[in-house]
Amino acid sequence: MRWRDPVHFSHVAEMVKKQRTAPINEFEISHDSSSNTWHVEGAGLQRFVQMTNWSG
């Protein structure tokens, strides 16, 4: 087995940092007319939803 050159993951770390610091009010809303569903996407909003106890 041959070892490959080291890979730099700074771009991955930067992307993770950007997602972790994304404001909750930065999101996009789109509508899929074929299924008549709305989609809301945003890193800050996703973090909020994951941390919220929706069961009561």
C-alpha positions in Angstrom: 0.0 0.0 0.0 1.4 3.4 -1.0 0.9 6.4 1.2 -0.6 9.5 -0.4 0.6 13.1 0.2 -0.9 14.8 3.2 -4.2 16.4 2.5 -5.0 19.9 3.8 -8.5 20.1 5.3 -8.4 23.8 6.0 -11.3 24.4 3.6 -13.4 21.8 5.5 -12.6 23.5 8.8 -13.6 26.9 7.4 -16.9 25.5 6.1 -17.7 24.0 9.5 -16.8 27.2 11.3 -19.0 29.2 8.9 -22.0 26.8 9.5 -21.5 27.0 13.3 -21.5 30.8 13.3 -24.3 31.3 10.8 -27.1 33.6 12.1 -30.5 32.2 12.5 -32.0 34.8 10.2 -30.0 33.8 7.2 -32.1 31.2 5.4 -33.7 30.4 2.0 -37.3 29.4 1.3 -38.1 27.5 -1.9 -41.3 25.9 -3.2 -41.6 22.6 -5.0 -44.7 22.9 -7.2 -44.7 19.2 -8.2 -45.2 18.1 -4.5 -46.6 21.4 -3.3 -44.1 21.5 -0.4 -42.0 24.3 1.0 -38.3 23.9 1.9 -36.5 26.1 4.4 -32.7 25.9 4.5 -30.2 27.6 6.7 -27.4 26.5 9.0 -28.4 28.8 11.9 -32.0 27.7 11.7 -31.0 24.1 11.4 -29.0 24.4 14.7 -32.0 25.9 16.4 -34.3 23.1 15.3 -31.9 20.5 16.4 -31.5 22.0 19.9 -35.3 22.5 20.4 -37.4 20.0 22.4 -40.5 19.8 20.3 -42.2 17.2 22.5 -43.5 19.6 25.0 
